[in-house]
């Protein structure tokens, strides 16, 4: 609940190095993840989302888990690990951490493609 009521790193980032998107803007839940990366390490992260409380919490916790981490480690982050960090999500909201991790993987794929 803490990440729902007081989300961390929420908002738009000016000039991010990477942007990952999951879901479809304007058509249900979506999450946009903004990253700054230096020498292959996440130095800043922000997210925007349209979705329920668990989606907000997933974006918030995701940013906390990846800040300061090498992208190589971020590649291995799973929805299950994110759910553990959140102390679980309701059974009907399992798609929320999946959405957040999908945005992360979308951003990392763009980084890989740009190398």
BABA-402624 format. One line per field, with one value per residue: residue number from 1; residue in one letter; x, y, z negated of N, C-alpha, C, O in turn. Coordinates in Angstrom, 2 decimals, always signed. Each point is the difference from the previous one (the first is absolute). Layout:
# residues N
seq <- (NUM, ...) $
type <- (A, ...) $
n_x <- (X, ...) $
n_y <- (Y, ...) $
n_z <- (Z, ...) $
ca_x <- (X, ...) $
ca_y <- (Y, ...) $
ca_z <- (Z, ...) $
c_x <- (X, ...) $
c_y <- (Y, ...) $
c_z <- (Z, ...) $
o_x <- (X, ...) $
o_y <- (Y, ...) $
o_z <- (Z, ...) $
***
This chain:
# residues 115
seq <- (1, 2, 3, 4, 5, 6, 7, 8, 9, 10, 11, 12, 13, 14, 15, 16, 17, 18, 19, 20, 21, 22, 23, 24, 25, 26, 27, 28, 29, 30, 31, 32, 33, 34, 35, 36, 37, 38, 39, 40, 41, 42, 43, 44, 45, 46, 47, 48, 49, 50, 51, 52, 53, 54, 55, 56, 57, 58, 59, 60, 61, 62, 63, 64, 65, 66, 67, 68, 69, 70, 71, 72, 73, 74, 75, 76, 77, 78, 79, 80, 81, 82, 83, 84, 85, 86, 87, 88, 89, 90, 91, 92, 93, 94, 95, 96, 97, 98, 99, 100, 101, 102, 103, 104, 105, 106, 107, 108, 109, 110, 111, 112, 113, 114, 115) $
type <- (X, X, X, X, X, X, X, X, X, X, X, X, X, X, X, X, X, X, X, X, X, X, X, X, X, X, X, X, X, X, X, X, X, X, X, X, X, X, X, X, X, X, X, X, X, X, X, X, X, X, X, X, X, X, X, X, X, X, X, X, X, X, X, X, X, X, X, X, X, X, X, X, X, X, X, X, X, X, X, X, X, X, X, X, X, X, X, X, X, X, X, X, X, X, X, X, X, X, X, X, X, X, X, X, X, X, X, X, X, X, X, X, X, X, X) $
n_x <- (+0.82, +1.57, +0.28, -1.35, +0.36, +1.48, -1.51, +0.99, +1.17, -1.31, -0.63, -0.54, +0.60, +0.96, -0.95, -2.04, +1.01, -1.13, -0.70, -0.74, -0.35, -1.45, -0.46, -2.18, +1.79, -0.61, +1.70, -0.93, -0.17, +0.76, +1.63, +0.06, +1.34, +0.19, +1.12, +0.82, +0.98, +0.69, +0.93, -1.69, +0.47, -1.28, -0.13, -1.10, -1.34, -0.81, -1.55, -0.59, -1.56, -0.47, -0.59, -0.12, -1.48, -1.37, -1.75, -1.73, -1.52, -1.55, -1.67, -1.75, -1.54, -1.62, -1.51, -1.72, -1.66, -1.29, -1.37, +0.95, -2.01, +1.40, +0.77, +2.22, +0.64, +0.53, +1.98, +1.52, +0.05, -0.38, -1.31, +0.99, +1.62, -0.70, -0.54, +1.73, +0.84, -1.23, +1.62, +1.01, -0.88, -1.31, -1.10, -1.38, +1.57, -0.81, -2.07, -0.89, -0.05, -1.89, -1.85, -0.32, -0.69, -2.22, -1.06, -0.21, -1.54, -1.96, -0.38, -0.59, -2.18, -1.24, -0.25, -1.41, -2.13, -0.33, -0.31) $
n_y <- (-1.20, -1.10, -2.10, -1.07, -0.73, -1.67, +0.47, -2.00, +1.87, +0.99, -1.07, +2.12, -1.39, +1.54, +0.22, -0.90, -1.16, -0.23, -0.96, -0.19, -1.39, +0.70, -1.68, +0.10, +1.10, +0.52, -1.37, +1.49, -1.97, +1.68, -0.83, +1.94, -1.12, +1.20, -0.02, -0.12, +0.51, -1.06, +0.50, +0.73, +2.14, -1.51, +1.61, -0.79, +0.49, -0.25, +0.73, -1.10, +0.92, -1.74, +0.78, -2.23, -0.26, -1.73, +0.94, +0.91, -1.30, -0.74, +1.38, +0.18, -1.59, +0.07, +1.66, -0.52, -1.12, +1.44, +0.96, +1.15, -0.24, -1.69, +1.20, +0.06, +1.64, +1.99, -0.26, +0.21, +2.19, -0.94, -0.93, -1.82, +0.30, +0.29, -1.84, -1.12, +0.77, -0.99, -1.52, -0.05, -1.65, +1.82, -1.58, +1.29, -0.40, -2.07, +0.64, +0.09, -1.72, -1.15, +0.84, -0.31, -1.99, -0.17, +1.00, -1.20, -1.60, +0.94, +0.49, -1.67, -0.50, +1.37, -0.62, -1.64, +0.68, +0.88, -2.03) $
n_z <- (+0.00, -1.18, +0.72, -1.41, -2.09, -0.04, +1.59, +0.28, -0.48, -1.50, +1.86, +0.50, +1.64, -1.31, +2.01, +0.17, -1.62, -1.94, +1.92, -2.11, +1.72, -1.57, +1.39, -0.52, +0.81, -2.09, -0.55, -1.37, -1.08, -1.31, +1.32, -1.16, +1.41, -1.89, +1.96, -2.09, +1.96, -1.87, +1.98, +1.32, -0.52, -1.04, +1.57, +1.79, -1.74, +2.08, -1.44, +1.87, -1.31, +1.33, -2.02, +0.07, -1.65, +0.35, +1.04, -1.11, -1.01, +1.43, +0.56, -1.38, -0.23, +1.55, -0.16, -1.33, +1.01, +1.13, -1.47, +1.69, +0.99, -0.51, +1.75, -0.22, -1.41, +0.88, +1.04, -1.65, +0.46, -1.99, +1.56, +0.84, +1.54, +2.11, +1.15, +0.89, +1.95, +1.60, -0.03, +2.01, +1.26, -0.01, -1.15, -1.20, -1.56, +0.29, +0.60, -2.03, -1.45, +0.30, -0.93, -2.19, -0.72, +0.10, -1.70, -1.90, -0.17, -0.61, -2.15, -1.37, +0.12, -1.25, -2.13, -0.61, -0.15, -2.04, -0.90) $
ca_x <- (-0.82, +0.85, +0.36, -1.21, -0.30, +1.15, +0.86, +1.33, +0.50, -1.12, +0.02, +0.70, +1.42, +0.51, +1.10, +0.50, +0.81, -0.84, -1.40, -0.66, -1.46, -0.78, -1.42, -0.30, -0.44, -1.37, -0.83, +0.19, +1.20, +1.29, +1.06, +1.15, +1.16, +1.07, +1.26, +1.29, +0.98, +1.41, +0.90, -0.78, -0.67, -1.15, +0.31, -1.25, -1.15, -1.32, -1.06, -1.36, -0.91, -1.44, -0.40, -0.48, +0.98, +1.13, +0.83, +0.80, +0.97, +0.98, +0.91, +0.78, +0.97, +0.94, +1.04, +0.88, +0.83, +0.99, +0.91, +1.35, +0.30, +0.42, -1.06, +0.10, -0.79, -1.41, -0.54, -0.44, -1.12, -1.24, -1.23, -0.06, +0.89, -0.67, -1.10, +0.61, +0.40, -1.25, -0.69, -1.13, -1.08, -1.21, -0.01, -0.57, +0.86, +1.31, +0.46, +0.62, +1.46, +0.38, +0.00, +1.17, +1.20, -0.02, +0.51, +1.44, +0.62, -0.11, +1.07, +1.29, +0.09, +0.39, +1.43, +0.75, -0.11, +0.77, +1.46) $
ca_y <- (+1.20, +1.18, +0.41, +0.53, +1.30, +0.89, -0.59, +0.55, +0.18, +0.16, +1.22, +0.02, +0.36, +0.77, -0.58, -1.31, -0.76, -1.10, -0.01, -1.28, +0.10, -1.24, +0.35, +0.92, +1.29, +0.33, -1.21, -0.84, +0.23, +0.10, +0.52, +0.55, +0.03, +0.87, -0.35, +0.58, -1.08, +0.38, -1.17, -1.22, -0.05, +0.90, +1.07, +0.66, -0.68, +0.56, -0.71, +0.52, -1.09, +0.12, -1.32, -0.15, +0.13, -0.91, +0.43, +1.11, -0.59, -0.75, +0.97, +0.60, -0.97, -0.31, +1.03, -0.17, -1.20, +0.11, +1.14, -0.38, -1.36, -0.15, -0.49, -1.46, -0.54, +0.37, -0.94, -1.22, +0.28, -0.66, +0.42, -0.72, +0.72, +1.26, -0.34, -0.26, +1.28, +0.67, -0.89, -0.59, +0.80, -0.81, -0.94, +0.59, +1.10, -0.54, +0.65, +1.30, -0.10, -0.43, +1.22, +0.79, -0.69, +0.08, +1.32, -0.06, -0.80, +0.80, +1.00, -0.69, -0.43, +1.19, +0.22, -1.03, +0.28, +1.20, -0.23) $
ca_z <- (+0.00, -0.07, +1.35, +0.64, -0.59, +0.16, +1.03, +0.18, +1.37, +0.92, +0.81, +1.28, -0.07, +1.13, +0.76, -0.46, +0.94, +0.48, -0.39, +0.24, -0.08, -0.01, +0.09, +1.09, -0.48, +0.38, +0.13, -1.17, -0.81, +0.66, -0.84, +0.73, -0.87, +0.49, -0.64, +0.31, -0.09, +0.16, -0.03, -0.15, -1.31, -0.14, -0.95, -0.35, +0.57, -0.30, +0.72, +0.08, +0.26, -0.13, -0.44, -1.37, -1.06, +0.17, +1.13, -0.54, -0.92, +0.80, +0.61, -1.08, -0.51, +1.08, +0.07, -1.15, +0.18, +1.08, -0.17, -0.38, +0.46, +1.39, +0.87, +0.08, -1.12, +0.23, +0.99, -0.69, -0.91, +0.43, -0.66, -1.28, -0.93, -0.31, -0.91, -1.32, -0.59, -0.39, -0.94, +0.69, +0.57, +0.06, +1.13, +1.23, +0.42, +0.35, +1.21, -0.32, +0.05, +1.35, +0.81, -0.37, +0.47, +1.46, +0.35, -0.23, +1.05, +1.23, -0.07, +0.15, +1.41, +0.77, -0.32, +0.73, +1.44, +0.28, -0.15) $
c_x <- (+0.86, +0.35, -1.21, -0.26, +1.12, +0.95, +1.33, +0.28, -1.10, +0.14, +0.81, +1.46, +0.35, +1.20, +0.53, +0.90, -0.81, -1.42, -0.57, -1.49, -0.59, -1.47, -0.18, -0.57, -1.40, -0.93, +0.26, +1.29, +1.23, +1.01, +1.13, +1.13, +1.09, +1.28, +1.13, +1.02, +1.39, +0.84, -0.75, -0.71, -1.13, +0.32, -1.23, -1.13, -1.27, -1.02, -1.27, -0.89, -1.43, -0.43, -0.42, +1.15, +1.18, +0.90, +0.91, +1.09, +1.09, +1.01, +0.92, +1.08, +1.03, +1.12, +0.96, +0.94, +1.11, +0.97, +1.36, +0.43, +0.49, -1.17, +0.05, -0.77, -1.48, -0.67, -0.63, -1.15, -1.28, -1.19, -0.13, +0.85, -0.64, -1.17, +0.52, +0.36, -1.21, -0.75, -1.30, -0.94, -1.24, -0.02, -0.55, +0.83, +1.41, +0.58, +0.77, +1.52, +0.51, +0.11, +1.25, +1.29, +0.06, +0.52, +1.51, +0.69, -0.08, +1.12, +1.37, +0.20, +0.42, +1.48, +0.84, +0.02, +0.87, +1.50, +0.63) $
c_y <- (+1.26, +0.52, +0.50, +1.42, +1.02, -0.58, +0.74, +0.14, +0.09, +1.31, -0.18, +0.39, +0.79, -0.70, -1.32, -0.64, -1.11, +0.19, -1.36, +0.16, -1.40, +0.38, +0.98, +1.28, +0.30, -1.19, -0.95, +0.34, +0.08, +0.53, +0.45, +0.14, +0.83, -0.34, +0.91, -1.08, +0.59, -1.25, -1.30, -0.16, +1.02, +1.03, +0.79, -0.75, +0.70, -0.80, +0.84, -1.18, +0.46, -1.41, +0.03, +0.17, -0.95, +0.33, +1.14, -0.55, -0.75, +0.93, +0.61, -0.94, -0.36, +1.03, -0.14, -1.20, +0.20, +1.16, -0.48, -1.37, -0.01, -0.53, -1.51, -0.67, +0.29, -0.94, -1.22, +0.24, -0.59, +0.60, -0.67, +0.69, +1.32, -0.25, -0.28, +1.29, +0.79, -0.76, -0.53, +1.03, -0.88, -0.90, +0.59, +1.17, -0.46, +0.63, +1.30, -0.07, -0.46, +1.22, +0.82, -0.63, +0.03, +1.37, +0.06, -0.75, +0.70, +1.04, -0.65, -0.48, +1.17, +0.32, -0.99, +0.27, +1.19, -0.18, -0.36) $
c_z <- (+0.00, +1.38, +0.79, -0.50, +0.17, +1.05, +0.11, +1.49, +1.05, +0.76, +1.27, -0.24, +1.25, +0.60, -0.56, +1.07, +0.65, -0.48, +0.36, -0.21, -0.01, -0.10, +1.15, -0.55, +0.53, +0.13, -1.16, -0.72, +0.89, -1.00, +0.91, -1.01, +0.68, -0.77, +0.45, -0.29, +0.23, -0.15, -0.29, -1.32, -0.05, -1.08, -0.42, +0.68, -0.46, +0.79, +0.01, +0.29, -0.04, -0.36, -1.46, -1.00, +0.14, +1.20, -0.44, -0.91, +0.76, +0.66, -1.03, -0.50, +1.06, +0.04, -1.18, +0.16, +1.02, -0.17, -0.51, +0.49, +1.45, +0.84, +0.13, -1.13, +0.20, +0.99, -0.68, -0.97, +0.58, -0.73, -1.37, -1.05, -0.42, -0.96, -1.41, -0.70, -0.49, -1.09, +0.59, +0.58, +0.03, +1.24, +1.30, +0.52, +0.38, +1.27, -0.28, -0.05, +1.36, +0.91, -0.29, +0.53, +1.52, +0.47, -0.18, +1.14, +1.36, +0.04, +0.23, +1.43, +0.88, -0.24, +0.79, +1.50, +0.40, -0.09, +1.30) $
o_x <- (-0.40, +0.01, +0.16, -0.27, -0.25, +1.10, +0.06, -0.44, +0.19, +0.35, +0.57, +0.29, -0.31, +0.93, +1.19, -0.13, +0.20, -0.24, +0.12, -0.43, +0.44, -0.36, +0.95, -1.08, -0.27, -1.17, +0.55, +0.59, +0.14, -0.36, +0.43, -0.18, +0.34, -0.01, +0.06, -0.05, +0.23, -0.10, +0.49, -0.52, +0.15, +0.19, +0.02, +0.18, -0.12, +0.32, -0.23, +0.38, -0.35, +0.10, -0.11, +1.15, +1.14, +1.19, +1.18, +1.16, +1.17, +1.20, +1.20, +1.17, +1.18, +1.17, +1.20, +1.16, +1.06, +1.05, +0.09, +1.12, -0.46, -0.83, -1.04, -0.62, -0.85, -1.21, -0.96, -0.48, -0.33, +0.14, -0.52, -0.42, +0.08, -0.21, -0.61, -0.25, +0.10, -1.07, -0.99, +0.03, +0.12, +0.52, +0.43, -0.41, +0.94, +1.21, +0.74, +0.65, +1.10, +0.93, +0.66, +0.84, +1.09, +0.71, +0.71, +1.01, +0.90, +0.63, +0.82, +1.12, +0.76, +0.70, +1.00, +1.01, +0.51, +0.76, +1.21) $
o_y <- (+1.02, +1.21, +0.71, +0.91, +1.20, -0.45, +1.23, -0.81, -0.44, +1.03, -1.05, +0.82, -0.41, -0.39, -0.10, +0.30, -0.34, +0.53, -0.45, +0.72, -0.88, +0.94, +0.34, +0.00, -0.13, +0.16, -1.09, +1.06, -0.76, +0.60, -0.73, +0.58, -0.23, -0.12, +0.41, -0.67, +0.72, -0.73, -0.86, -1.08, +1.12, -0.35, +0.69, -0.53, +0.40, -0.66, +0.84, -0.91, +1.00, -0.93, +1.07, +0.19, +0.44, -0.31, +0.03, +0.40, +0.05, -0.28, +0.17, +0.38, -0.18, -0.38, +0.20, +0.06, -0.61, +0.01, -0.73, -0.44, +0.80, -0.78, -0.64, -1.05, -0.83, -0.25, -0.58, -0.95, +0.21, +0.68, +0.60, +0.14, +0.40, +0.77, +0.41, +0.16, +0.78, +0.42, -0.19, +1.18, -1.23, +0.40, -0.38, +0.66, +0.79, -0.04, +0.47, +0.80, +0.36, +0.09, +0.48, +0.70, +0.09, +0.07, +0.58, +0.46, -0.16, +0.18, +0.54, +0.05, -0.18, +0.42, +0.37, -0.21, +0.06, +0.89, -0.23) $
o_z <- (+0.56, +0.22, +0.99, +0.79, +0.09, -0.33, -0.09, +0.82, +1.13, -0.58, +0.27, -0.87, +1.12, -0.71, -0.31, +1.18, +1.16, -1.09, +1.14, -0.90, +0.73, -0.70, +0.70, -0.61, +1.19, +0.31, +0.19, +0.22, +0.97, -1.02, +0.90, -1.07, +1.16, -1.22, +1.16, -1.03, +0.97, -0.98, -0.73, -0.30, +0.47, -1.17, -1.02, +1.10, -1.16, +0.99, -0.87, +0.73, -0.64, +0.81, -0.60, +0.38, -0.11, -0.02, +0.35, +0.12, -0.37, +0.00, +0.24, -0.09, -0.31, +0.09, +0.16, -0.41, -0.12, +0.64, -0.99, -0.27, +0.82, -0.49, +0.16, +0.21, -0.34, -0.09, +0.51, -0.61, +1.17, -1.02, -0.94, -1.15, -1.16, -0.93, -0.98, -1.20, -0.95, -0.42, -0.71, -0.36, +0.02, +1.05, +1.09, +0.95, +0.01, +0.22, +0.86, +0.68, +0.41, +0.80, +0.92, +0.56, +0.57, +1.00, +0.82, +0.53, +0.83, +1.05, +0.74, +0.52, +0.95, +0.92, +0.60, +0.66, +1.12, +0.39, +0.06) $
***
